[in-house]
Amino acid sequence: MSSPSRPPRLVVLVANGITGDSRVQKTAIAAARDGWDVVLVGRSPKKKGKEPEHSAMGPIEVIRVPVPPVLSRQHGSRHRVRRVLTQFRIPDKSALNRYRARHQAWLRKQTGKANPPPRAWIKAHETFHELRVRAWGWEQFHGSKPGAPTGDWRTDWPILLDIDLAFGPVLEELEPDVIHANDINTIPAAAMSAARLRARGKKCVWLYDAHEYVQGVEWPKPHQASGVKAAEREFIARADAVVTVSEQIAEMLRSQYALPKSPLVVGNSPVRDGIRSGNVEASVRARVGLAEDVPLMVYGGWIGPERGLDTVIAALPKLPEHHLALVTGRMTPLLEELLAKAEALGARDRVHLLPYVAPYEVADYLSSADLGLIPFQRTPNCELSLPTKVSEYLHAGLPLVTSDVQVVSAYVKQHDIGEVFPSGDVAGFVAAVERATARRSELAGHISEEILDDLSWERQSGTLLKLYRDISGLAPAAPRPDIAWTVQERPAGLLPGRAAERRELPTWRALTDTKVRLGLGPANYAGQAAAFAKAISRDNPDVSIEVVMNKLPTSFDYPADVYLESLRQPELDFQLEQVNRVLSQYTHVLVDAFMPLLGHLNGDNIEGDLPALHKAGIKVALLAHGSEVRHPGRHQERHQFSLFADAPKGVAAKLQKKAERNRRVAEESGLPAFVTTPDLLEDLPWATWTPLVVDVESWACDRPVMERARPLVLHAPSKRWTKGTDRILPAMQALHDKGVIELRLAEGVAWAEMRELVRECDLVLDQFTTGSFGTFAVEAMAAGKPVVAYLSEQVTKTVGGDLPIVNASPANLTEVVESLLDDRDATAKIGLASAEYARAYHDGTWTARQLASFLSS
């Protein structure tokens, strides 16, 4: 029975990282809104350690569990001595690419010298290099290979056992009333944990949610195919209920496994509440920059060979007026092939890469296109269900152009909401697009209210919520409609009753022979690259790091491993040094502020270096801090007191050109993007917020605030126009002159001296023209000081109601400061909340978690 102290508990279980899995997140939110006590359990990207990571989505507890590859670890060749010789320090294909790139960099350096070494010496090195590459390839081909699949999932695909060993204890400690097991990888863990709970007297039911037809998937490895199919065969009949995504898959599962009841069908549809926000700026057409009368086709989602996009690319020359928007999460080899094909066909300028947005924003995002594409090949899983993108396209008001895959084409023909073509038929696709374009208004008019209601998550999840009650015999006492569908994840330290752990921020782990060797830089603004390096090293033992900083003579000396003289960027010797250093050492790079890594060898932006990094097998992500992506024109439209209105002559125009270029690079590269302040999500909406990192413990201060008769108010602008200093100074000076406050203006103060100034003060005034908060504000919060700043509506929405910064603008700052002085006890409590918030969000723990997925790839 459920404990009387809490509502019935549901665990939503998935073997991925949760982020980006819209079905799983929407399931958890729907159940929480229905009144269930929901825990969302997923997989941590960490492979070492046993401690789960905790966070929250509103009232939903989120737990990510590390899954060490204990039983699934491959032991390699039986010929261990031979393997050491042939594979020495080249564990995989990426390492081989780096080895070859290092050799090329060395060769360029030697042959570029004024007095190059003897040709025979260079030839000997080349011969040795080639022998090593051949030996590596020979071993890969001739090394021992696994035997044939056995049909026993424990032997064929033991990762399922590793998942159970990791997830099982967590599930059993939670003591759920219902376990919702998503996808095949969770079915053994859910089944065995439910059985163990029942054995000790706890009633626990579980359901299996088959997101695809496991028996029909073309699995990449024979052992995986054998293992997952065997696991489904063993456990599916033990489930208290089965759920899937289409009637066709439901009937096949019922028939194949002789299930007593047909599985419940729950489609992965958008949440209808919130669609049609009218955010035209964030639409695909606006991103691409096309006029309203230019025909725009859109494809959104995973790009795999079975998705049929080669047909679409091949058709573009015969559709000369049409543009294609590809909304996808990352650059892949297949996507590169498709773009190269478009280039060869003379159509690359009409193919636009666009990033993902949050699930609840998809329909609005797509709505400015003309047609939604589903060009799938006729593979079993493509044939058997309505993919999520059908619902997304229809909620966006887009008619469909689909191949003749069974379920989608039947649905389109039934409702007359699009055109159908034979899968893989280029001429047929062209004809279908032309028909759909001509009939667009008519087809869109057939997207009825009944269709949209049926294909909404509100309708689909209603049957799922009823199923929970039916199989458990339990019902929550009262629904929670106050829980928003757009609820954001936040650190566990801000959960009620849970204080953030106090954690020191030690120095980072210098480059060594770890699995991930990360280059971080070269901007290092406010020492943030160094702070990120410390946080990552503390929480990820598989990563070693080199922090790089471009340095002008006037720059502050923030910590770094390598300081690069900015004035040497155009010099060839300098550039070759960077080629050798970067390509020979790194597996991953987090590029700071879009700056180049190889000097100006390929230009003054990271865009020029990307081909070399890619060829070397180095994984790249982008990190933005502010002015390199903050668009002055749009910022002034959104903010009455925008800093760009006060910028020196010519600065705004220069920064706008840079921001537009960097946004284009971010969009077209398809690289993971991160931002350090939440306001930058207005400029890079698909990016991930990785909060600024400060050494919270070193800034901590136990000096009380607001006890002076005349409180000390600190304002410390690095540049006056960026902080709005001249806008607020007259009002604050007036309060100072009246003896109400003591105003201290700290300009040109070195970072090392700022800490004591912050510790001494009672109140900190940060910025009043940006709409967000920066490093200085976070440092002041860590010291327990109440901070006053201007926060935009978008920032407060993104961060949530826990942010303790006092919001003020130049227009009302006097009134806000006076109110803080009038209720000093409440203001002191804001300082205490500020310290707790800094510890939860900005000690590096949350930032390292946000970066973990990139570093584990």
N, C-alpha and C positions, 0 to 999 in steps of 0.2 A: 504493500500500500504506500501511497505517497505520504511523505511527512506532513503533518498538519501545519507545520511552520512555513511551508512553501507550496506554491501551486504544483501540479503535476509536472515532472521534468522530462523534457525532450532533448536528446543529444542528436544533433545533425552532424553526421560523420562523413568526412571526405578525405581521400589520400593525396590531395594536392595542397597548395599553399593558401587556398581560400580566395585570396585576392584575385579578381578577374573571373571567378566562377559565379556568374550571376544567378544561376538556378539555385545553388546552395545558399547564397546570401539571401535571396528573396524568400526561400523556404524558411530560413531562420526568422526573418523579420515578420513574415505572415503569422508564424506560430506565436511569436512574442506579442503581436497585436491581438491575437486571439486569447491571450492570457496565460500561455504556457511559460514555465521557467525554462528558458532555452540556453543550451550550451553548444557552441559551434566548435567542433574539434577537427583540426586539419593537420597537415604535415609541415613541420619546420624545414627550411632549406638547410639547416645545420645537420651534419651527419655524425657529429661527435657530441658527447655529453648526453645526459639523461633528463635534464631539467626542462620541462615544457616552458614555452613562452606564453605569457598571459596578456590579454588586452580585452577591449570591450567594444561592442557596437550598441550604444545606448544601454539598455538593460541586459543585452545578450553577452554572456561571457564567451570570450574567444580563447581557445587553447590550441597552440601549435606544438606538435610533439616531434622531437628529433627521431629519425628512424636510422640508426646505424646499420650499415650493410654487413651484418655479421654472418648470417647463413647464405646470403646472396653474393658475398664477395667472391670474385673470380680468383682462382689461385694461379692461373697462367700455365705456362708450358711445363711439361714434365722435365724437359731438358733445361734445368735451371742454369747450369754453368754456361751452356751455349747461349741461352737467352741473355745472360748478363753481358756477354761479349757482343752480341748482335744488336741488343736494344739499349745499351748502356746510356742511361740518362735521357732516353727518348721514349717516354711511356706511351705516347699516343700520337695521332696524326697532327694534332695542334702543336705538340712539342717538335715534331719533325719539321713542320712549316717554320717554326721559330729557328731551329737549327740551320735550315737552309738560308733563312733571311740573315742570320748572323754571319754566315759564310759570305753572302753577297756583300754585306756591309763591310766586312774585313777586306774583301777583294777590292772594293771601290776605294777604300782608304789607302791600301798599299799601292795600287796603280795610280792614285792621285798625288803621290808624293813627288817632290822635285827630283829626288834620287831614289827611284823605286828599287826594291830588292831584286836579285837576279831572277830571271825568268824561270830557271830550273827550280828554284826554291818555291816560287808561286805555283808552278806546275805540280810539285810534290804535294803541296797543300790541297790543290784541287783534286788530285787523284785519291788522296786519303778521304776527302770529303765524299767523293762519289762512291767509294767503297763502303763507307758507313751507311749511306743512303740505301745502297743495294742490299747490304746485309740486313738492314731494318726491314725492308720490303720482303726479302726472302723469308725471314722468320715469321712475319705476319702471315705469309701464305702457307708455309710448311709447318708452323708451330702446331702443337697438339690442339685438336678441335673437340668440342663436346660430342658425346655419342648421340644416338637418336633419342627423341623424346620418349619418356616412359609411360605417359598418361597419368602419372601421379603428380598433382600440382605441388606437393611439398618438395619433390625432387626437381621437377622441370622448372618451376618458377618460385624459388624459395623466398623472394622478396615479400611474398604474401605472408610468410611466417615472420619475417622481420617486422612487418607492419603490425601483425598481431602481438608480437612481443613488446612493441613500443606502445601501441594504442590500448591493448587490453587492460593493463593496470590502471590507466587513466579512466577508461570507461567504468571499470568496476568500482573505483573510488567515488565516481560521480553518482553511482546508483540511479541511473535513469529509469523512468517508467516506460519510455519508448526510445528505441534507437532507430534513426532513419539513416540507413547505410547507402551512400551514393556511389554508384559505379562498382565494377567488379572487384577492384582492389581492396574494398573494405568488407566484402561479404564474409570471409573467414573470421575476421576480427569481431564483427558484429554478432555472428552466429555463436562463436565460442564464448564471448563475454556474456551474452544473454544467458547462455546455458550455465555458466559459472555462477551468475547472480541468482538464477532460479535454484541452483543446487544449495545455496546458502540461505534460501527462504525469501529472497527479494523477487517480487513479481516484476518481470521485465519482458516486454514484447519488442519485436523488431520487424522492420520492413526493408526490403531490398528494392532500390530504385535503379532500374536498368536504363541508363541513358542511351544505350545503343544495343544493337543485336550482336552480342558477343560472338556467337557462332558464325556470324557473317563478316566480321571485321577482318581485313587483310593485315594481320599482325606482323610487325617487322621481323620477328624472330620465331622460328619453329617451336622453340621451347616455351616462349611466352604464349604462343597460340595454344599449345597443348595444356599449359598450366592454368591459364585463366578459364579455358573451357571446362577443364576438369573441376576447378573450384566451383564454378557455377552449377555444374551437374550435382556436386555433392551437397551444396547448401541451399539451393533455391527452394526446394520443397520444405525445408525446415522453417522458412520465414513465415511470420504470422500474416504477412501480406506482401504482395509484389506490386510495384508501380513501374510504369514505363512511359515512353513519350509518344506512342502512336498506337492506333487500333491494330495495325498490321503486325507490329512487333508483339503486342499483347497476345494476339491470336497464335502466333508462332511459339511464344513461350508456353502458353497454356497447352498447346497440342504436343510440343516436344517433350515437356516435363510432366505431362498429365496432371497439371495443377487443378485443384478442386474448383477454383474460381479464376476467371479471366483477370489478369492484372488491371489495376486502375490506370487509366490514361490521364496523365497530367502534362500538358504541353508547356514548354519553357517560353512563355509569352511576356511581353513588357508589362510593367505596372502602368495602368492607364492614368492613374492619378498623377498629375504633374506634366503630362504630355501637352504640347502646344504652349510652351512658355513664351513663344515669340522671340526667342534669342536668335535673331537673324545673323548677328555677328559671328556666332559659333557654328553656322551651317556649313555644309560641305561646299556649296557654291561660293559663299563668301571667302572660305579658306583658299579655294582654287583661284578666285578672282575672275569668274566668268559672268558675263552679262546674262540677264534673265532669259533672253531669247536663244541662247546657245544650248543645244540639246546635251544633257549630262546624264550618263548612265553611272550607277554606283554598284559596287560589290563590297560587302562588308563581312569580315570574318577571316577565319583561318584560310591560308592559301596552300593547298596540297595538290598533288597531281590528279586526284580524283575530282577536284572542284571544277575542272574544265575551262580554266581561264586561258589556256592556250588557244582555244576556239575563239574567244573574245578578242584576243590580241591579233590573231590572224585575220579577223574580220574588219579591223579598223580602217585599212586602206579603202575598203568598199563602203565605209560610212564616214566620209570626209568631214561632215559637219559635227559629228558626235565626239564628245569628250568622255573619258572614263576615269572615275574616281575609285581608287582602291583603298578602302579603309581597313588597315591591318596593323597588327601589333608589333611586328619586327621585320627586319630585312632577313631574308632567307636565300639560300642558293637558288631555289626554284624561282623566287621573285626576281632575283638578279637575271636569271635566264629569260624570264618573260619581258623584262625591261630591255634587255639586249635585243630580243626579237622585235620589240616595238621600234627600237632604234634602227634596226636593219630595214624595217618596213617603212621608215620615214614617218612614224606616228608617235614617237616618244614624247613630243611636245603636247600631245593630247592625252597622255596618261599621267594622272596625278596621284601621288602617294599621300594619304592622310592618316593620322594616328587615331587610335581608339579614344573614346570618351567614356565617362561613367555609364553603367547600364541604363540608369534613369534618364540620361540625356540623349540616347541613341536616336529615338524617333525624331526629335526636333533637329538633331544634327543632320539626318538624312533628308529631311522634308523638302529641301530646296532643289534636290535632284529631280529628274523626270522619270526615270525607270530604275527599278531594282532588278538585279541579275541573279539568276540561279542556274548557271550553265553546267551543272553536275554531270559527271559520267555515270553510267548505269551500273554502279557497284551496289551490293546488297544494302549497306546502310544508307546510301544516298537514295535508294528506291523506297525505303520503308517508313519514312516519317516526314512531317513538316519541320524543316529546320527552323531554329529560332529566328533566322533572318527573314523568313516569310512574315512572321508577326511584326517584326520591326519595320519592314518595308511598308506593310499595309497600314500600320499605325502612323507612319510618316506620310501616308497618302500616295504612295508610289504604286502604279501598275507594275506587274511582273513580266519579265521575259525569262522563261524557264525551259530547260531541256525536258525531254519526255520521260523523266524519272517518274515512277508510278504515282506516288502519293501527291506530290506537288502538282504535277500536270493535271491530274484528275481534279484537284481542288480548284486550280485556276480555271479549267474549263467549266466546272460546275457553276462557279460564280461569275464567270466572264470578267475576270479582273486582270487579264494579261494575255500574252501570246506564247505559244509553245513551238519548239523546234526540235528536230531529231538530234540527240546528243552527239557532239563531235562534228556536226555538219555546219561548216562555215557559211556556206550559201544559205542554208536554212536559218542560221542565226541572224544573218543580215536581213533576210526577208521578215523575220519575226520582229526585229527592232524597228524596221520601217513601218510595219503594220501598227505596232504598239505606239510609235511616235505619232502617226496619223490619227490614231484613236485615243490618244492619251486622256483627253477630257472625259470621253465616254467611259473608258475603263475605270478611271478614278472615281467616277460617279457611282460605279457598282460596288465600291468599298463601303458597305452599309454599316449602320449602327449595330446591327445584329452580328455581323462578322467581327467588328472591333470588340464588342462586348464578350463574345465567345473566345476570342484570342487575346484576352487580358489576363494578367496574373491574378487579379482579384477573383475572376471567375474560376480559373484553373485551380488555384490554391484552395478554394472553398471546399472542393471535393477531397483534397488531401487532409485538410483540417478535420473533416468529418471522419475520415479513415482513422486518424489518430484516436479519436474518441471511441470508435467502434471496436478497434482491436485491443484497446487498453481498458475500456470500461470507465475511463476517467474523463472529467470535463473541468476546464478552468473555471474559477468562480466568476470572473468578469473580464471582458475584453479590454485592450489597451489601445484605443484609437489614437492616443497622443503620441505613440511611437511613430516617427516619420519613416516613410519608405526610403528616404534618402539619408538615413542615419549613418554617421561616419564612425570609422574605427578610431579608438583612442587608447593611450597607454593604460596599463593596469593600475599605475600609481594614482590615477584620478578616480578610481572606482570608490564608491562609498565604503568607508571602513577600512580601506587599504592605503597605507602610506607608501610612498615611493622609497625604494631601497637606496641607501646612501652608498654611492660607488665612487671610488677614486678614478681618475682618468690618467693612467700611467702613460709613459712614452710609447710610441708605436714600435712594432716589431720590424726591424730593418730587413731589407731584402735578403732572403735566404732560400734554401731549396724547398719551399713549400709548394703545395698544389697550385695555389693562386699567388702570383707575384704582381702586385698592383702598383701601377704608376699613378700618382695623384698630383695634379697641378695643371698648368704652371702659374696660375694667378695667385692662389693662396691669399685671397682678400681677407683682411682682418684675421689672418692665421687660421681660416676655416679649413683649408686642406689639411693642415697639421692636426687640427682638432678632430676632423673626420677620421684621419689615420689612427689616432689614439683610440677612438670609439670602436672602429672596426677591429683593430688588433686585440682589444680587450675581449670582444665578444665572438671573434671568429679565429680560432687557432690555425685554420688552414691558410690564412692570408698573411703574407709579409708585404711590406710597403716601402716605396721610395717617394718622398714628398719633394716636389720640385717647385721652385719659385723664380719667376722672372723678376729681376731687380734693377730698378733705376737707382742712381746715387742718392735720391731723396726718399726712397722707400723705407718704411719701418722694417726692422729685422725680425720678422716673424719666424718661428722655427721651421726648418726645412733640412733635407739631406743634401740637396743640390741647389745652389744659387746660380742662375743663368744671367749673364750680363745682357740686358735688353738691347743695348746698343750694338751688340755683336750678332744679332739675329740675321743680318744680310750676308755675313761672311761665310764662304764655302767651308773653310776648316771647321768653324763652329757647327755648321749644319751637319757635316759628316760625323762629327763627334756625337751629335744627338741621334743620328741614324743608328750608329753603333750601340749607343747606350740604350735607346728605347727598344729597338727591334731584337736585341740580344738578351734582354732581361725580362720583359714584361709578358704576362699572360693576359692581363686586363689593364685597361686605362680608364680612369674617371677624369674626363677632360674638363678642366676648370675654365669657365668663362669663354668657351669657344676659341681659346688661343691655340696656335699651332704648337706641335710638340717637336718638330724637326727644324726649328728656326724658320726662316723665310724661304726654305728650299722649295716649298710648294705653295707659297703665298702666305698671307698674314692671317689665315683663318684655318681652323682644324679641318675644314672641308677638303683642302688640298692634300692633307696627310692621310685621309681615310683609306684610299686605295692601298697604300703601302702597309698600313696597319692591318687591313683586312687580309692582304696577301701573306702577311707574317702570322696569321692566325690569332691575332690579338683582339680580344673582345673589348668593345668601346662603349662607354656611356657618357652622356653630357650632363654637366652640372652648371646651373645658372644661378647667379647671385642677385642681379638687379639690372643695372643700366645696359648690360649687353643684350637684354631681351625686352626690357620695359619700353613699350612703344609710346613716345612722347605725345603724338597726336591723339591716340585713343585714351591715354591717361588724362589729358586735359579735358576730353569730352566727358569723362566719368567723374572727375574730381574738381570741385570748385576752386580749391586752393592748391592745385597741382604744382609740384616743384618746378616743372618745365616752364611755367610762366615766369619764373624768377631766374632761369638759367642764363648765363652770360651769352652774349650774341653769338649765334652760329652753333652753339653746343647742342641745342635741341634737334636741329636739322641733322647734325653729324650723328647723334645718338639714334635718331629715327632710322637713318640709313643702315646703321649697324644692326639695330634690332630687327629690321625687316630681313636683312640677309641671314642673321642667325636663326630666325624663325623658319625661313625657307630651308636652311641646312638641317634643322631639327626635324622638319616635316619630311623632307625628301630622303634623308638618310635612314629613317626608320629605326634609329638607335634609341635605347632607353634614355629617358630624360628625367632629371631630378632638379628641384628648385629648393633653395634654402629658406625662402620666405613665402608665405601662403598667397600674397598678392600676385606673385608671378604666375599663378595658375590662370589669371586672366589673360596672360600673354602666351603661355604654353599650357592650355587646358588639359592636355593628355598627360602631363608630367606628374611625377610623384613628389609630394612634399616631404623632404628630408630635413627636419628642423635644424637650425643652427645649433652648433655644439659649443658649450663652454665648460670649463672646469668648475663645476658647481661647488665642489667642496672647497676649492681654493678661494672662491669669492664669498663663501658663507660668512655671515657676520651676525654676532649676537647683540650688537648695539641697538638699543631700543630707538624707535622713531617717534616723531611728533610729541616729544616731551619738552622741547625747548619752547620758551615763550614766543620766540621768533624762529620758526622752522627754517632750516637751511635747504634751499631749493637749487638743484644742480641742473645746468644745461650745458652739454658738451658737443658742439657741432664740429664735425670734421671739415665740412664746407657749409657755410651759412645757407646757401640757396637750396641745398639738399635737405635741410632740416626745417626750413621755414623760420629760421632764427629772426630775421628782420620783420617777419609778420607778427611774432609773439613778444619780441623784446620790449616794445613800448608799454604794453599792458603789464608785463612782469616787473619792469623797472618802476612802474607806478606803484605797485604793491610794495616793492622794496623801499621806495622813497617814503611811503606812509609808515614804514616800520612793521608791516604785516608779515613780511618774509625777508629772509636774507638771500638774495639772488647771487649765485656764483656761476659765472660764465667761464668755462674751461675751453680755451682754444689753443691748438698747437701743442697740446700736452701729449707726451709719449704714452703709448699703451701701458707700459710698465708702471707709470706713475698714476694712472687713472684709478686703480683699485682703491687706493687710500682715499681719494676724493669721493668715490662712491660710498665707501664705508662711513664716512663722516656725515653724509647728508641725510635729510629726512624724506625728501621727495625728489624724483628725477623727472625732468621733462625731456622726452625723446624727440620725435619728429612730428610735424604737423602738416606735411604736404605730400607724403608718399601713400598713406593709407594702410601701412603695415608697421612692423617693428623689426629692428635690426639687432646686431650683435650687442651693441651697447645696452639696449633695453633689456636683453636677456641677462647680461652680466649684472645689471642693477637688480633685476628680479631675484637672481641667485643670491644676492646680498641681502634679500629681504626688504628691499625698498619699494614702496608704491611707485608705479610708473604711470605717467600721463602721456598719451600720444593720440594721434588721429588714426582711427581704424575704419577702413571701408566696410560697407555692408557685406561684400563678398568675403573679406577676411574673417569677420565675426561668424559668418555662416560656415566657412570652411573649418575654422578652429573649434567652434562650439562655445557654449556658454561658460565653460570653465576658465577661459582666459581672463586673468584678473587685472589686465591693463585698463586704466580708466580712460574712457574715450572722450576726446575733446577736439575742437577745431580752433583755428585762430579767432573765430567769431565768438566762441563762448568760453574760452580758456579762463578768463578772469572768474566767471561764475563757478566753473568747475573747481578751480583751486580754492576759492573761498569756501565752497561746500566741504572740501576735504579738511580745511582748517576748522570748520565749525563742528565736525564730528570726528574728533581725533582718534577716539577708540576704534571706530569703524575703519578709519584710514590705516591705523596700525594693523588691523586684521587683514587688510588688503596686502600689506607687506608680507605677512605670514603666508597668505595664500600664494603670493608671488614666488616665494622661495620653494614652496611645495610644487608649484606648476613647473618651475625651472628644472627641478629635480626629475619630474616625471617626463617632460617633453625634451629637455635640452641637455641632459647629462650624457647624451650619445647613445643610450640604449635603444631608444625608438628610432633614431637615425640609422644605426647599424642594422636594425631589423628591416627597415625600408630598403636598404641596399643589399640585403642578404640574397634576394632572388637573382640579382645581376651577378653577384660574386659566386653563386653556386652554379651558374650556367656554363 
